Amino acid sequence: MIARDELMSGSTRPKNLVAIFEAQAARKGDVAACRFKRGGRWQDLSWREMARRARDVSDGLAALGVKPGDRVAILGDTSPEWILADLGVMGAAAIVVPIYQSNRPEECRYILENSGARFVLCDSEAQARKIREVRDGLPAIEGLILFEGQPSAGTEHLLAEVERGGAEWRRANAGAHEARLAHVGLEDAACIIYTSGTTGNPKGVVLTHGNWVYEAEAVEQVDVLNGEDLILLFLPMAHSFAKVIEAAWFASGAVVAFTEAIEKIVDNAHEVHPTIVPAVPRIFEKAYETVLAKGLSAPGLKGRLFRVAMDAFERFASARERGEEESSLGLVLAKRLVFPKLKAQLGERFGGRMRLFVSGGAPLSPKINLFFELAGLTILEGYGLTETSAGTCVNRPGQNRIGTVGPPVPGTEVRIAEDGEILFRGGGVMKEYYRNPAATAEVIRDGWFYTGDVGELDADGYLRITDRKKDLIVTAGGKNVAPQNLENDLKTDPLISQVMVHGDRRKFLSALVTLNEDAVRKWAAEAGVGIGPAGLSQDPRVRARVQQAVDALNAKQASYSTIKKFAILPRDFTQEAGELTPTLKVKRKFCTEKYREILDSFYVE
């Protein structure tokens, strides 16, 4: 691990993120930097080899004409090649423009046009096709670089060819790589990460090398991970949360294991035995739903005991939410007979060495976090925005306070404005929105970044997020309601997948609900509910079951924040349909327009 005094010293502080990586590579040499699975076999890539290949990519890009300050996009799944491309672009003194692998061609076109990217690195033929489809409208694009596949034009290259070209170019330009890096400082842009666009067109967030050097220092100081850790990584590298993990990985000298695919998380974890898994809340929600569905459907005494335990847990979680403590015989039985078994099962599924989960990217339900805590698995919830380099607040190991996102990381200040908005100042705050000075001036005022989120600080400086300022619903009666709290509560029901609460300037709240298809089919089979021609989503018995969950939620709310009407949609929200962001958050504006007819029908007299 890089020594704290070495990182914080002004004279020895790295000038850029590549310098942190290369210093670590020089120290670690032939030690494994990452693991990945190819051809059914796990393989290691050493720090030394990773550094050599990253330099080859840097010089290969220079040979293609990439100059300092140029924008170069990367489109693909998280993989060792993505990291090599990232390091290669930064090592060429250029600026990385990450694009979500799930983005549609038109979304890619917008980002490439707005950023003025000259080249696009694509991890597959499928991703390259997206760019080819829109390339005629992108005159700035000079070429594509494919990680694998077959280039289809003279302006397309394979990554392996770029690496070979870089090695050859370096022989004729000795010292060029070091000379380029010597001129890349903390104030220089490292990447432009585009926001997820939940409320409109994405904005390009310019994050500097100084932002990432600061994040590497801050994460090291809070001891969330260290050089002995093995990190299981599947987060999309186009998300700032993943970039924080990358910076911390380079600084700590930990090992990263890349999953084969998101559906292979548990299988891969069982194979590589990670100690840390960073994830978005939807991963924990799915795991919770799976555990509940399996336990509630268990036959005989085992199933009855699980149901007693979950009833006791529900009362316990509700009491904790109110700031109270509750104990019961059911809870004692749960802690002695049910949760130890869950701990063993979940621990085994993740390889038996799990130390910490880290949750970010969206709010995590406190009830789900508490459930995992009772099962012996710690989830440290953190918070930040793309504009604050993601790693802004986080709970600390041994000091986890469920329901909060922890105190700010060292070097960051937090303040709550009079209207409840959360403000930050510190090393993680972005440089600007790319080519958008008006939007920049709107969020950065007097040195403070205005997050658009609403929250509160407790006496110990732990931050609690209550809602998005722009998402707050103001009912026709003038009452403020935080929809995310209601949505997160409903999503803890095993039959419910997604929820969008609606009601701004309306007389009451309503909701769109989607079902967890596997869980509802299993429930229907056990309840003797046949699947009719309209499907389970329209079956009155399924609706009655969802109504029970809504009624249970409403019983805990003030009258103005109860959900009076809801509709069950025939399918789940998806990224492909434009309803979810790549980090699986509901796009409220999009869904409100798409399902306007249903929502309006709730309020017809």
VMD Tcl script that draws the C-alpha trace (Angstrom):
set ca {
  {0.00 0.00 0.00}
  {1.23 3.52 -0.75}
  {2.26 5.13 2.50}
  {-0.07 7.86 3.73}
  {2.71 10.41 4.21}
  {3.99 9.62 0.71}
  {0.60 10.31 -0.84}
  {-0.13 13.46 1.12}
  {3.31 15.04 0.81}
  {3.27 17.91 -1.65}
  {6.73 17.06 -3.05}
  {6.09 13.37 -3.66}
  {2.37 13.46 -4.38}
  {1.66 11.79 -7.76}
  {0.83 14.25 -10.51}
  {-1.71 11.98 -12.18}
  {-3.52 8.64 -11.87}
  {-1.17 6.89 -14.32}
  {1.76 7.82 -12.07}
  {0.03 6.11 -9.13}
  {-0.48 2.99 -11.25}
  {3.07 2.90 -12.61}
  {4.59 3.42 -9.15}
  {2.55 0.48 -7.87}
  {3.54 -1.64 -10.87}
  {7.23 -0.90 -10.18}
  {6.78 -2.04 -6.58}
  {4.67 -5.13 -7.28}
  {6.43 -6.40 -10.40}
  {5.35 -9.94 -11.19}
  {2.64 -10.08 -8.49}
  {-0.87 -10.51 -9.92}
  {-2.70 -7.22 -10.47}
  {-5.91 -8.82 -11.72}
  {-7.61 -12.10 -12.53}
  {-9.97 -12.91 -15.39}
  {-11.59 -16.02 -16.80}
  {-11.04 -17.05 -20.41}
  {-11.77 -20.41 -21.98}
  {-13.17 -21.67 -18.70}
  {-9.91 -20.99 -16.82}
  {-8.90 -18.20 -14.46}
  {-5.75 -16.35 -15.51}
  {-3.55 -13.72 -13.86}
  {-2.15 -10.52 -15.31}
  {0.85 -9.18 -13.38}
  {1.43 -5.54 -12.52}
  {4.57 -5.53 -14.70}
  {2.81 -6.97 -17.73}
  {-0.18 -4.70 -17.25}
  {2.09 -1.64 -17.17}
  {3.95 -2.76 -20.30}
  {0.74 -3.30 -22.24}
  {-0.74 0.00 -21.04}
  {2.37 1.81 -22.31}
  {2.04 -0.02 -25.63}
  {-1.55 1.20 -25.93}
  {-0.47 4.77 -25.08}
  {2.25 4.81 -27.71}
  {0.02 2.98 -30.19}
  {-2.55 5.75 -29.85}
  {0.21 8.34 -30.29}
  {1.26 6.52 -33.47}
  {-2.33 6.88 -34.72}
  {-2.13 10.62 -34.15}
  {-3.79 10.98 -30.75}
  {-2.52 14.15 -29.09}
  {-2.70 15.51 -25.51}
  {-6.19 16.74 -24.75}
  {-7.89 14.65 -27.44}
  {-11.00 12.75 -26.38}
  {-11.02 8.98 -26.86}
  {-14.13 6.92 -26.00}
  {-14.30 3.40 -24.57}
  {-17.45 1.30 -25.09}
  {-17.67 -2.14 -23.53}
  {-18.01 -4.41 -20.53}
  {-15.68 -4.18 -17.55}
  {-12.58 -6.25 -18.30}
  {-8.76 -6.14 -18.15}
  {-8.76 -4.74 -21.69}
  {-11.04 -1.88 -20.58}
  {-8.50 -0.96 -17.89}
  {-5.61 -1.20 -20.38}
  {-7.52 1.08 -22.74}
  {-8.24 3.51 -19.90}
  {-4.60 3.63 -18.81}
  {-3.52 3.80 -22.43}
  {-5.66 6.83 -23.23}
  {-4.58 8.66 -20.06}
  {-0.96 7.68 -20.75}
  {-1.29 9.33 -24.15}
  {-2.23 12.51 -22.22}
  {-5.69 12.24 -23.79}
  {-9.08 12.28 -22.08}
  {-11.16 9.12 -21.60}
  {-14.85 9.24 -22.50}
  {-16.46 6.09 -21.01}
  {-19.75 4.91 -22.56}
  {-22.08 2.40 -20.88}
  {-22.05 -0.96 -22.62}
  {-25.88 -0.95 -22.49}
  {-26.25 2.39 -24.28}
  {-28.22 2.36 -27.50}
  {-26.67 3.68 -30.76}
  {-28.40 7.05 -30.51}
  {-27.22 7.48 -26.90}
  {-23.67 6.66 -28.02}
  {-23.99 9.17 -30.86}
  {-24.97 11.95 -28.46}
  {-21.97 11.36 -26.18}
  {-19.51 11.06 -29.06}
  {-20.82 14.20 -30.72}
  {-20.91 16.21 -27.50}
  {-17.40 15.15 -26.44}
  {-15.84 15.46 -29.90}
  {-14.13 12.08 -29.50}
  {-11.62 11.16 -32.23}
  {-11.45 7.39 -31.64}
  {-13.70 4.76 -30.05}
  {-12.39 1.59 -28.44}
  {-15.04 -1.17 -28.60}
  {-14.84 -4.47 -26.75}
  {-16.83 -6.52 -29.29}
  {-18.33 -6.63 -32.74}
  {-21.76 -5.91 -31.22}
  {-20.53 -2.63 -29.75}
  {-18.70 -1.69 -32.94}
  {-21.95 -2.12 -34.90}
  {-23.58 0.55 -32.71}
  {-20.90 3.06 -33.71}
  {-20.95 2.08 -37.39}
  {-24.70 2.66 -37.37}
  {-24.35 6.32 -36.35}
  {-20.85 7.10 -37.65}
  {-21.99 9.01 -40.74}
  {-23.24 11.77 -38.45}
  {-19.97 11.91 -36.50}
  {-17.29 13.52 -38.68}
  {-14.88 13.88 -35.74}
  {-14.55 10.09 -35.40}
  {-11.39 9.00 -37.19}
  {-11.37 5.32 -36.31}
  {-12.52 2.37 -34.23}
  {-10.28 0.08 -32.18}
  {-11.72 -3.37 -31.44}
  {-10.65 -5.51 -28.50}
  {-11.63 -8.53 -30.60}
  {-13.44 -9.26 -33.87}
  {-12.76 -8.33 -37.45}
  {-12.12 -4.71 -38.50}
  {-14.42 -3.84 -41.41}
  {-12.67 -0.79 -42.82}
  {-9.24 0.79 -43.16}
  {-9.97 3.10 -40.25}
  {-10.64 0.17 -37.89}
  {-7.93 -1.59 -35.92}
  {-7.56 -4.42 -33.43}
  {-6.27 -3.52 -29.96}
  {-3.47 -6.08 -30.38}
  {-2.36 -4.25 -33.53}
  {-2.35 -0.93 -31.68}
  {-0.21 -2.49 -28.93}
  {2.28 -3.87 -31.46}
  {2.36 -0.52 -33.24}
  {2.99 1.20 -29.91}
  {5.97 -1.01 -29.10}
  {7.44 -0.30 -32.53}
  {6.72 3.44 -32.28}
  {8.44 3.61 -28.89}
  {11.66 2.24 -30.33}
  {11.77 5.25 -32.62}
  {10.56 7.69 -29.95}
  {12.41 6.73 -26.79}
  {11.23 8.55 -23.69}
  {8.09 9.93 -25.34}
  {5.75 8.21 -22.87}
  {7.56 9.65 -19.85}
  {7.71 13.09 -21.47}
  {3.97 13.11 -22.10}
  {3.16 12.08 -18.53}
  {5.50 14.70 -17.10}
  {3.20 17.36 -18.54}
  {-0.04 15.82 -17.18}
  {-0.85 17.51 -13.88}
  {-3.52 17.37 -11.23}
  {-5.62 20.05 -12.94}
  {-5.70 18.23 -16.27}
  {-8.81 16.32 -17.29}
  {-8.57 12.54 -16.96}
  {-12.06 11.66 -18.15}
  {-15.46 13.00 -19.12}
  {-18.14 10.81 -17.56}
  {-21.66 11.42 -18.80}
  {-24.50 11.48 -16.28}
  {-27.20 8.84 -16.60}
  {-29.75 11.28 -17.97}
  {-32.67 10.53 -15.64}
  {-34.09 14.04 -16.20}
  {-32.87 14.92 -19.70}
  {-29.81 14.73 -21.94}
  {-26.67 13.54 -20.15}
  {-24.11 16.15 -19.15}
  {-20.38 15.53 -19.52}
  {-18.71 15.68 -16.11}
  {-15.04 16.67 -16.42}
  {-13.05 14.87 -13.74}
  {-9.37 15.62 -13.37}
  {-6.32 13.57 -12.44}
  {-6.41 15.56 -9.20}
  {-9.90 14.25 -8.49}
  {-8.76 10.64 -8.84}
  {-5.49 11.12 -6.97}
  {-7.54 12.64 -4.15}
  {-9.99 9.71 -4.19}
  {-7.12 7.22 -4.06}
  {-5.73 9.03 -1.00}
  {-9.12 9.35 0.71}
  {-10.13 5.70 0.27}
  {-6.74 4.60 1.57}
  {-7.25 6.66 4.71}
  {-10.70 5.28 5.59}
  {-9.38 1.67 5.43}
  {-12.25 0.33 3.34}
  {-9.79 -1.75 1.33}
  {-6.11 -2.61 1.50}
  {-3.36 -4.38 -0.39}
  {-4.41 -7.79 0.92}
  {-7.91 -7.58 -0.56}
  {-9.31 -9.35 -3.59}
  {-12.02 -7.18 -5.16}
  {-14.72 -8.77 -7.30}
  {-15.49 -6.18 -9.96}
  {-18.51 -6.13 -12.25}
  {-19.57 -2.48 -11.99}
  {-19.62 -0.74 -15.40}
  {-16.47 1.31 -15.83}
  {-18.56 4.13 -17.31}
  {-19.87 4.71 -13.77}
  {-17.89 6.90 -11.37}
  {-18.33 4.31 -8.58}
  {-16.22 1.87 -10.61}
  {-13.64 4.57 -11.29}
  {-13.22 5.10 -7.52}
  {-12.59 1.38 -7.14}
  {-10.04 1.56 -9.96}
  {-8.18 4.45 -8.31}
  {-8.20 2.70 -4.92}
  {-7.01 -0.53 -6.57}
  {-4.03 1.23 -8.16}
  {-3.12 2.96 -4.89}
  {-3.56 -0.03 -2.57}
  {-2.03 -2.76 -4.70}
  {-5.02 -5.06 -4.15}
  {-6.04 -7.71 -6.69}
  {-9.14 -7.29 -8.87}
  {-11.06 -10.27 -10.23}
  {-13.29 -9.43 -13.19}
  {-16.57 -11.33 -13.42}
  {-17.48 -13.03 -16.68}
  {-20.95 -11.44 -16.71}
  {-23.39 -9.98 -14.21}
  {-25.36 -13.22 -14.05}
  {-22.12 -15.00 -13.10}
  {-21.42 -12.92 -9.98}
  {-22.16 -15.67 -7.46}
  {-20.46 -18.42 -9.51}
  {-17.32 -16.34 -9.98}
  {-17.29 -15.27 -6.34}
  {-17.40 -18.92 -5.28}
  {-14.38 -19.58 -7.53}
  {-12.10 -16.66 -6.62}
  {-13.04 -16.04 -2.93}
  {-13.23 -12.22 -2.87}
  {-12.91 -10.19 0.30}
  {-14.69 -7.08 -1.05}
  {-17.59 -6.75 -3.48}
  {-18.72 -3.25 -4.54}
  {-22.25 -3.23 -5.97}
  {-25.32 -1.12 -6.67}
  {-28.39 -1.64 -4.42}
  {-30.27 -3.63 -7.06}
  {-27.82 -6.50 -6.56}
  {-28.64 -6.64 -2.84}
  {-32.38 -6.30 -3.54}
  {-32.24 -9.29 -5.89}
  {-30.28 -11.36 -3.36}
  {-32.78 -10.45 -0.62}
  {-35.72 -11.39 -2.87}
  {-34.10 -14.73 -3.69}
  {-33.47 -15.58 -0.03}
  {-37.03 -14.65 0.92}
  {-38.64 -16.54 -1.94}
  {-36.63 -19.67 -1.12}
  {-37.22 -19.48 2.62}
  {-40.94 -18.71 2.45}
  {-41.57 -21.59 0.06}
  {-39.66 -24.16 2.15}
  {-41.91 -27.06 3.22}
  {-42.77 -28.21 6.72}
  {-41.12 -27.02 9.90}
  {-38.31 -25.30 8.03}
  {-40.74 -23.07 6.18}
  {-42.82 -22.31 9.27}
  {-39.72 -21.38 11.25}
  {-38.55 -19.08 8.44}
  {-41.94 -17.33 8.32}
  {-41.90 -16.80 12.11}
  {-38.38 -15.42 11.84}
  {-39.32 -13.02 9.02}
  {-42.39 -11.78 10.88}
  {-40.17 -11.02 13.87}
  {-37.57 -9.41 11.60}
  {-40.23 -7.15 10.03}
  {-41.28 -5.89 13.46}
  {-37.64 -5.46 14.49}
  {-36.78 -3.53 11.30}
  {-39.84 -1.27 11.66}
  {-38.89 -0.51 15.26}
  {-35.31 0.32 14.25}
  {-36.64 2.66 11.58}
  {-38.53 4.53 14.32}
  {-35.40 4.68 16.45}
  {-36.72 2.05 18.85}
  {-35.54 -1.42 19.88}
  {-37.77 -4.46 19.87}
  {-37.10 -7.98 21.05}
  {-39.33 -11.02 20.86}
  {-39.16 -14.79 21.09}
  {-39.42 -14.93 17.30}
  {-36.41 -12.66 16.93}
  {-34.39 -14.72 19.42}
  {-35.26 -17.86 17.43}
  {-34.36 -16.09 14.20}
  {-30.96 -15.03 15.51}
  {-30.20 -18.51 16.86}
  {-31.71 -20.79 14.22}
  {-32.28 -18.93 10.95}
  {-29.70 -16.17 10.49}
  {-26.65 -18.35 11.37}
  {-27.68 -20.74 8.57}
  {-28.15 -17.84 6.18}
  {-24.71 -16.53 7.15}
  {-23.14 -19.90 6.38}
  {-25.00 -20.27 3.10}
  {-24.36 -16.74 1.85}
  {-20.76 -16.82 3.04}
  {-20.15 -20.07 1.19}
  {-21.77 -18.73 -1.98}
  {-19.29 -15.85 -1.99}
  {-16.28 -18.05 -1.37}
  {-16.00 -17.93 2.42}
  {-13.63 -14.94 2.73}
  {-16.07 -12.03 2.39}
  {-15.10 -9.08 4.53}
  {-17.22 -6.25 3.16}
  {-19.82 -5.32 0.59}
  {-19.82 -1.67 -0.48}
  {-23.08 -0.22 -1.81}
  {-23.36 2.93 -3.91}
  {-24.99 4.45 -6.96}
  {-28.49 4.66 -5.46}
  {-30.18 4.47 -2.03}
  {-30.13 1.08 -0.28}
  {-33.15 0.07 1.79}
  {-32.15 0.11 5.50}
  {-34.26 -3.02 5.99}
  {-32.26 -4.95 3.41}
  {-29.00 -3.70 4.92}
  {-30.18 -4.77 8.38}
  {-31.17 -8.18 7.04}
  {-27.67 -8.80 5.70}
  {-26.13 -7.52 8.93}
  {-28.13 -10.08 10.94}
  {-26.94 -12.69 8.46}
  {-23.35 -11.72 9.30}
  {-22.55 -9.85 6.08}
  {-21.57 -6.19 6.34}
  {-22.72 -3.73 3.70}
  {-21.05 -0.32 3.95}
  {-23.30 2.17 2.20}
  {-21.63 5.17 0.60}
  {-22.74 8.18 -1.38}
  {-21.54 10.55 -4.02}
  {-22.37 11.81 -7.47}
  {-20.53 11.67 -10.75}
  {-19.87 15.36 -10.17}
  {-18.12 14.61 -6.85}
  {-16.10 11.62 -8.13}
  {-18.55 9.25 -6.41}
  {-16.53 8.52 -3.26}
  {-17.76 11.40 -1.11}
  {-19.24 9.79 2.01}
  {-18.97 6.20 3.23}
  {-19.55 4.20 6.38}
  {-16.38 2.85 7.96}
  {-15.56 -0.75 8.89}
  {-16.54 -1.31 12.51}
  {-18.49 1.96 12.56}
  {-21.33 1.12 10.21}
  {-24.49 3.11 10.86}
  {-27.33 1.59 8.83}
  {-29.70 4.15 7.34}
  {-26.88 6.61 6.73}
  {-24.22 6.88 4.04}
  {-21.55 7.58 6.65}
  {-19.43 10.69 7.24}
  {-17.54 12.43 4.41}
  {-14.16 11.06 3.40}
  {-11.09 12.99 4.62}
  {-10.65 16.32 2.87}
  {-14.33 16.78 2.02}
  {-16.68 19.19 3.80}
  {-20.45 18.77 3.88}
  {-23.07 21.38 4.66}
  {-26.87 21.30 4.69}
  {-28.52 24.35 3.11}
  {-31.59 26.00 4.61}
  {-33.89 24.07 2.25}
  {-32.23 20.77 3.17}
  {-30.04 20.46 0.07}
  {-26.68 18.73 0.58}
  {-23.60 20.79 -0.36}
  {-20.02 19.51 -0.75}
  {-16.60 21.10 -0.98}
  {-13.38 19.16 -1.46}
  {-10.96 17.35 -3.73}
  {-13.57 15.20 -5.43}
  {-15.66 18.02 -6.90}
  {-15.57 18.10 -10.71}
  {-13.81 20.73 -12.77}
  {-16.90 21.56 -14.87}
  {-19.63 20.28 -17.15}
  {-18.01 19.91 -20.55}
  {-18.82 22.84 -22.82}
  {-21.67 23.89 -20.52}
  {-20.63 26.86 -18.37}
  {-24.24 27.79 -17.53}
  {-24.95 24.36 -16.03}
  {-21.62 24.47 -14.20}
  {-22.42 27.84 -12.63}
  {-25.79 26.49 -11.53}
  {-24.29 23.74 -9.36}
  {-20.94 25.19 -8.23}
  {-21.41 28.38 -6.22}
  {-18.91 30.02 -3.88}
  {-16.78 26.88 -3.99}
  {-19.64 24.57 -2.93}
  {-21.22 21.89 -5.11}
  {-25.02 21.81 -4.86}
  {-25.96 18.14 -5.10}
  {-29.70 18.37 -5.73}
  {-30.13 15.78 -2.97}
  {-31.86 16.42 0.34}
  {-30.47 15.12 3.61}
  {-29.50 15.67 7.20}
  {-26.42 15.24 9.39}
  {-26.55 13.55 12.77}
  {-24.54 14.65 15.80}
  {-21.56 12.50 14.73}
  {-21.45 13.84 11.19}
  {-23.10 10.85 9.51}
  {-25.14 11.88 6.48}
  {-28.66 10.59 5.85}
  {-30.13 11.03 2.36}
  {-33.87 11.67 2.39}
  {-34.49 12.22 -1.34}
  {-33.56 13.89 -4.57}
  {-34.55 17.55 -4.45}
  {-35.89 17.35 -7.99}
  {-37.69 14.07 -7.24}
  {-39.53 15.42 -4.21}
  {-43.26 15.21 -4.78}
  {-45.29 18.23 -3.74}
  {-48.92 17.16 -3.57}
  {-51.83 19.41 -4.50}
  {-52.25 19.95 -0.76}
  {-48.71 21.33 -0.50}
  {-47.21 18.32 1.31}
  {-43.64 17.21 0.49}
  {-43.17 13.47 -0.04}
  {-39.90 11.59 -0.72}
  {-40.85 8.90 -3.26}
  {-37.62 6.88 -2.97}
  {-38.38 5.98 0.66}
  {-41.76 4.56 -0.33}
  {-40.33 2.77 -3.36}
  {-37.48 1.17 -1.43}
  {-39.90 -0.09 1.21}
  {-42.21 -1.71 -1.35}
  {-39.30 -3.31 -3.20}
  {-38.47 -5.36 -0.11}
  {-41.57 -7.45 -0.88}
  {-40.32 -10.57 -2.72}
  {-43.02 -10.34 -5.42}
  {-42.22 -6.75 -6.37}
  {-39.37 -5.82 -8.69}
  {-39.64 -2.09 -9.41}
  {-41.84 0.78 -8.20}
  {-42.31 4.34 -9.40}
  {-44.36 6.57 -7.10}
  {-46.19 9.46 -8.79}
  {-48.21 12.41 -7.52}
  {-46.50 15.77 -8.04}
  {-49.23 18.46 -7.90}
  {-51.82 15.69 -7.68}
  {-54.46 15.13 -4.99}
  {-52.88 11.88 -3.83}
  {-50.03 9.46 -4.54}
  {-50.20 6.62 -7.03}
  {-47.66 4.07 -8.23}
  {-46.54 1.90 -11.12}
  {-45.45 -1.55 -9.98}
  {-43.60 -4.33 -11.81}
  {-43.36 -7.93 -10.67}
  {-40.47 -10.23 -9.90}
  {-41.48 -12.80 -12.49}
  {-39.75 -15.85 -11.00}
  {-41.03 -15.12 -7.49}
  {-44.61 -14.41 -8.57}
  {-44.75 -17.59 -10.68}
  {-43.55 -19.62 -7.73}
  {-46.06 -17.92 -5.43}
  {-48.85 -18.52 -7.93}
  {-48.02 -22.22 -8.23}
  {-48.06 -22.66 -4.45}
  {-51.27 -20.63 -4.09}
  {-53.01 -22.57 -6.84}
  {-53.30 -19.49 -9.05}
  {-53.40 -20.44 -12.72}
  {-51.90 -18.26 -15.43}
  {-54.74 -16.83 -17.49}
  {-54.56 -15.31 -21.00}
  {-53.86 -11.84 -19.55}
  {-50.91 -13.15 -17.52}
  {-50.27 -13.01 -13.78}
  {-49.84 -9.23 -13.74}
  {-53.57 -8.82 -14.37}
  {-54.80 -11.61 -12.11}
  {-56.99 -10.22 -9.30}
  {-55.36 -12.56 -6.75}
  {-51.91 -11.22 -7.63}
  {-53.26 -7.69 -7.34}
  {-54.72 -8.53 -3.93}
  {-51.32 -9.84 -2.84}
  {-49.58 -6.62 -3.99}
  {-52.34 -4.62 -2.28}
  {-51.31 -6.27 1.00}
  {-47.78 -4.90 0.56}
  {-49.14 -1.44 -0.26}
  {-51.47 -1.55 2.77}
  {-48.57 -2.53 5.05}
  {-46.56 0.42 3.73}
  {-49.50 2.82 4.08}
  {-50.03 1.79 7.69}
  {-46.68 3.39 8.53}
  {-47.31 6.65 6.66}
  {-49.08 9.92 7.23}
  {-52.29 10.11 5.20}
  {-50.80 12.43 2.58}
  {-47.91 10.01 1.84}
  {-50.03 6.88 1.37}
  {-50.41 5.28 -2.05}
  {-54.10 5.39 -2.95}
  {-53.97 3.70 -6.37}
  {-51.50 1.58 -8.29}
  {-51.19 -0.34 -11.54}
  {-49.22 -3.52 -12.14}
  {-47.44 -3.31 -15.49}
  {-47.32 -6.42 -17.71}
  {-43.50 -6.57 -17.70}
  {-40.54 -5.30 -15.71}
  {-38.74 -2.04 -16.47}
  {-35.64 -2.52 -18.65}
  {-32.70 -0.54 -19.95}
  {-33.51 -1.64 -23.49}
  {-36.95 -0.01 -23.28}
  {-35.37 3.17 -21.91}
  {-37.03 2.88 -18.49}
  {-33.87 2.23 -16.45}
  {-30.47 3.88 -16.36}
  {-27.38 1.65 -16.75}
  {-27.16 1.60 -12.94}
  {-30.76 0.27 -12.82}
  {-32.43 3.43 -11.50}
  {-35.89 4.27 -12.83}
  {-35.96 7.17 -15.29}
  {-38.85 9.08 -13.76}
  {-39.34 11.62 -16.52}
  {-39.25 8.99 -19.24}
  {-41.60 6.60 -17.42}
  {-43.99 9.39 -16.48}
  {-44.37 10.28 -20.16}
  {-44.44 6.69 -21.39}
  {-47.16 5.67 -18.93}
  {-48.95 9.02 -18.89}
  {-52.29 7.50 -19.86}
  {-52.24 5.04 -16.94}
  {-51.12 7.69 -14.47}
  {-53.76 10.19 -15.63}
  {-56.46 7.55 -15.28}
  {-55.82 7.37 -11.52}
  {-57.04 10.94 -11.12}
  {-60.17 10.86 -13.27}
  {-63.15 11.81 -11.10}
}
mol new
graphics top color blue
foreach p $ca { graphics top sphere $p radius 0.5 }
foreach p [lrange $ca 0 end-1] q [lrange $ca 1 end] { graphics top cylinder $p $q radius 0.2 }
display resetview
